[in-house]
Amino acid sequence: MSLVVNSQGGQNRSSQTKRLENRSNSSLKKKICAFTGIEDLSRSYREYKKGDYGSALKSFLRGTIKVAGISAILYASCHVLSHSNSQPKKRGKLFVNSNERGMQSVGTVLKSRSFDGEGCHVGVSAWHNYDIAAATRLKKLVIADFAQVTHDFHATSIELLKSCTTREEFIKQIAKKLLDATDGPVTENDFMHHFQLIIWENDIPVKLEDRYQQIASGELYDKIVEALKIEMNRSGSWLSSDDHFNYIRTLAVQGNIVSYHTNLADQNSFRSFSAKLNQICSTVNTLYLSNVQDWIHSSSALKQYVENIKSITEDQSLIIDAYINGDYIYQKVSRRDKWLVEQDKKTEY
C-alpha cells in the first residue's frame, strides 16, 4: 500500500515539476521578447491590424530602439573580439637564425646602398637583424617584437657580446645559455620545443632536429655548438667573420642594440614604441618584418599594421619581408613606396 502511495506521490511531484519548468520557460521567453524588442514589434503589428495607428507607432518605436541597442552591443562585442585578433599569434619557439631563402640576394642589395649615418635598423625576430646590421653598417639596431622570448634572447646575446671577445667563445657561451633557458632536465625534444636552429646546406634551410644524429657526436650541448659554428661559414652571417662579429659587438658594448616589446598590428602599443624610436634615431633605413603578416588574422589589424609601418618609414627606406611559396619561405627587399603598393592590393576587400 505504501508503495502505491509513494508512486502516486512521485508522479504528482513529477507533474508539478514539469508544470513549474514550463511556467519558468514561458516566463523566460517573455522576458527575452520584452528585452529584445520582439514583444513591442509584435504588439505594434496587432495594433496596426486593429487600426490603432498611434499606439502601433509608439510600440514600433519602442521595439526598434531596443533592437538598435542590442545591435550596438553585438557590434561592440565583435569589435572587441576583432581587436583581440590583432594580436599576432605567439610562436611556439624562437628562430635563432633565419630559415628564409634569398637572404644572400637581399644582402647584396643592402651592401650596395649607402645609408644615412643617423639612421637605424628596426626588425623582428632574432639574429637575422644582426646579419642586416653587419651588412649595412648602421649604427643603431632596434628590435620590435611581440614575443617575450625574443627579448629575453636578445638580452642574453647582448650580455654575452659585451663579455666575449671572440666568435668561438660567444658560441660556446650562448649554447650554454640556450640550454639554461629550458625548464627542467634538458633533452633533445625539450630544446627543439623552445628553439629552432637552422643549418644551411647549399641554400637549403634544414632544421637541427633533421640533422641531429649526423651533425656531431656527444651531448646536446656539443650538437648545438656545432650547429652554431656552421653559421661561421654561412655567407652573410654576422658570425661569418671577425669583422662582422666585432661590429655587432661594438654596437652592444656602446648600448646601440635595444629591444622593445610591441605589437606591430596594434595602434596603442605601436604608438608607444614609435615614441621611443623617435628618441633613438631620425630615420629607419632598413626594416625587417619576416612573415609577420601571416600571423595577423583580421583585416582591420592588417590595415593598422600597414599604417604603423608607414608611419615610421620613408619612401627611401628598405623593407625586408618574406612570403611562403610551397615548402619554403622566401625573403625579398622593397623600397617603402613599392611595399605600400603591394600592401594596398592585399588589403582590398
N, C-alpha and C positions, 0 to 999 in steps of 0.2 A: 504493500500500500504506500509505504513511504517512497518507494521508487517511482510510483506513478505521480505522486505529488511533486517530487523533485524534477521529474521530466517535464511536467507541465510548467512548473516554475521556471525551468531553464528555457522552455520555449517562449514563455511570456517575456522573460528578460531579453531573449534574442530578438523578439519582435520590437520590444521597446528600444533596444539599441539601434536597430535598423531605422526606426522612425526618427530617433534623435540624429542619426547620421544624415538621413535625407533632409531633415529640417536644417541641420548645420550647413550642408552643401548648398541648399536653396538660399540660405541667408548669405553665404559667401558669394554666390553668383550675383545676388542683388547688390552686394557691396562693390563687387568688381564693375558691374554695369554702371552703378552710380558714379564710381570714381573715374572711370574712363570716358564718361560722356555718352555711353551707349543708351542708357536709360532715358536721358534727356532727348536724344535724337529720335528714339522710338516714340516718346511722348509727343514730340513735335509732329511726327508723321500722323499720329492718331488725331491730334488736334486739328491738323490741316484738313484731314478727311472729313471731320465734323464741321468744318467751316469756321472754326475759331482761329482766324489767321493771326490775331495779335498774340495770343498765348503760344501758337505754333512758332512764331518768330522768336519769342523770348526763350522757349525751350531749345530751339535750334542754336541760338547764340550761346546759351549755357553749354550745350553739348560740344560745339566747335571749339569753344575756349578750353574746355577740358582736354579735347583731343590734341589741340595745339600744345598744351602743357606737357602731355605725355610724349608728343613728338620731340619737344625740346629736350626732355630728359633723355630720351633714347639717342638723340643726336649728340648730346654732351657725353654720354657713356661711350658711344662709338669713337668720339674724338679722343677721349682719354685712352681707349684701347689702341687707337691708331698711333697716338703719341708714344705709348709704351713700346710699340713695334719699331719706333725709330731707333731704339737701342740696338746697335749691331749685336748679333748673336755671339756669345762668348765662345771662343775657340777652345777645344779640349786640350790643346797643347801649344807650346811655344815653338815656332820655327826659328831655330838658332841662326841658320843661314837660309838663303832663299832657294826655293825649288822652281823658280821661273826661268824658262828658256828665253834666250835672246838677250841675256844680260851683257854679253860681250859687245853686241851691236849697239846697245844703248850706251855702254861705257865709252865706245869710240866717239859717239856724238857728244857726250858730256866733256870728254877731254879736248875736243876741238873748239869748245866755246870758251870765251873769256868772260868772267863774271865780275860784278860789282864787288869791290873789296869789303863793303859794309853789309853785303847781303848774307844770307844763310841758307842752309838746307833744312827742310822740315820733312818728317816722314813717320810712317807707322812701322810696326814690327821691330825686328832686332838688328842683327849685324849688317844687313844689306845697306843700311843707312851709312855705316862706316865705309863700305865699298864706294858709295857715291861721294862721300866727303873726301876720301883719299883721291878720287879721280878728278874732282872739281877744284880741290884745294880751297874750298870755302872755309871761312874762319870760325863759323859757329854752326852747331848741329843741334837741332831741336826735335825731340821725339814727341809725337802727339798720338797717343794710343788709348783705346778703351780698356784694354785688359791689364789688370794689376800685375799679372805675372810678367808682362813685358817691362814694366817699370822696375820691378824687382831685379830682372835680369840686367837691365842697363845699369842700375845702381851697383850691382856686383861687378860688371865689366869695368865701370869707371874706377871703382875702388882698386881693382887689380891692375889696371893700366897705370895707375899712379905708383904702384909699388913694384911692378915687374919691368925690367929693363930690356928683356929680350922676348921675341915671339915664342921661343921654346918654353921659357919659364911661364909666360902668360897662359899658354895652352895647358900646361900641367896643372896650374892653379885653378883655371876656370873649370877643368874637368872635375876636380875635387868639389868645387862649389856646386856644380850641377848635380852631383851625387848627393851632396848635403841637402839640396833643395827638396828632395823627395822624402816623404814621411815614412818612418819605419824601416824595416830591412829592405835594402835595395836589390831588386832583381832586374833582369833584362826587361821584363814586362812592365815593372814599376817605372823604369826610366823612360821607355818608349811611350808610356801613357802621358808623361809630363812634357817630354821634349821630342822634337824631330830634328835629326841631323841628316843633312843631305850630302851624299858622296857623288861627285860629278865624274861621269865616265863618258868621254867623247861627247860632251854637250848633252848628255842624258842624265837627268837627276834620278838618283837611286837612294832610297831610304836606308838608313843604317841597319834597320832590322832585316832588310833583304840581303845584306852582305855581312851579317853579324858573325857567321861561322867562318867566313873567309878572310875578314879584314885583319885579324891579328889573333895570336894565341894569348892566353892569360885571362885575367879577370875583366869584369865590365869596365873598370877604370882604364885598363890598357886599351880596350877597344875604342873607348871614347877619345882617348888621346890620339890614337892612330887616325880616327875619322877626322878629328880637328886638324891634324897635320896635313891631311890631303888638301885642306884649304890653303896651305902654304904654297901649293903648286898650282892652284887654280888661277888662271889669268883673270885679273880684275878684282881679286880678293884683297881686302885691306891687310890680310896676313901674308900676301904673296911676296912681300919684300920688306927689308928693314926700313926702307924709306917710307913706305906706306904706313907701316906699324908705328914708326916714330912720329909721323904726322898726327895720327889719331891719338897717340899717347900724349902728345903736346897739347892737343885740344882738351883732353881730360884733365891734365895737370893744371891748365890755365882756367879750368871751370867753364869751358866753352862747349861742353856737351850737357844738355839739360833735358829732363824728361817730364812731361805733363800729362796728367790723366784728362782725357777729353773725349767727347762723343762727336765725331765729325758730322753726324746727321741731326744733331740737336742744337737749336738756336741758343738757348741759355748757356749750356755747357761750353759751346764753341765761343760765345761772346767773351766768357771769362778767359779762355785760352788765348783768344785774339788780343785781348788787352795785355796779357803777359808777353806775347810775341812781339808786340809793338815796342816794348821796352828793351827787347834784346837786339832786334835788327830792323833796318829800314826797308829791306827788300827780301822777299822769298825768291831766291834764284832757282832752286830746284825743290820739287815736292814729290815725295814717293808715297803712293797710295796703295800699291799692290792691287789686290782684287777686293778692296773694302766694299765696293758697290754690291758684290754678291752677297754680302751679309746684311744688307738693308732690305727690309721686306714690306715697305709700304711706299706708295707713290708720293705721298706728302713728305715723308722723310727723305726720299731720294731727291726731291726738288730742293729741300732745305740743305742737303749735303752739297749740291751743286752751288747754291748761293753762298754757303760758307766758304767753299774752296775759292770761289770767285772773289770773295771779299778780302782774302789775304794775298792774292797773287796779282801779277800784272801781265799784260799781253806777251811780254818777253820771257816770262817765267816758263821753265820747262817742267812739265808734269809727267811723271813716270807712273804708269799704272799697268794692270795686267788683265788678261782675259782668258777664259777657258776655251780650249779648242781640242776636242777629243779627250785623250788621256793626260794632256799636259796643260800647264798654264804658261802663257806667253807674255813677255814683257814688251812694252812699247813706250816711246817718248814722244810727246807732242808739245808744241807751244800752247800757252793758255788759251789763245783765241781759237785755235783749231779744236782743242779739247772741249771747249764750251759748245761749239757747233755740234760735236758728236753727242754731247750730253743732252742738248735740246731735242735731238732726234729720239733719244732713249726715253725722255720724259714726256713725250707727246702721247696722250691717252685719249 
